[in-house]
């Protein structure tokens, strides 16, 4: 595989059982994404965008097909091995912030660094919080932060490990327009600084238009 390709899918299909019979959520998708690219996945609700994202990130397994992430084929790895690849190579930002309520902002950002055994976890996390404008809020718990501040903490946590790929699923879906636009700007700025590949699921056409490439999904297929 081309060393510049950081994410590749071949013949990727995901089927699920339902009372109506077998549903095909992702249907024979093939794609390649190069290092440093910014790619938006767009399409109607139910088109399969979030499922495709989960397959590409190794959070879900396909019914058939293969995925390569940062040079490793993850489709046939055990759950533990997929988790290890994610921890080393991937960052996530979701619509729901997924911060741990019992940890401060600083501790939330430190978590992936501590799991990776980084001795400088506290310093690196504090520097990242400063970068997202929350250096003064490091000791606050998620419940003491606004939605926009929580998403900034989530961004800091996702990017503090300098991942090869950042997956973002409707990252501004829970935020008002002005806050959402500030988060987008920060997302693209941080992405450019770190040279991370960004794969973004969004309903927002303006956000999609800021990406270098837009992939449109309909009924589980790329169109």
Order of alpha helices (4+ residues) and beta strands (2+ residues): beta-beta-beta-alpha-beta-beta-alpha-beta-alpha-alpha-alpha-beta-alpha-beta-alpha-beta-beta
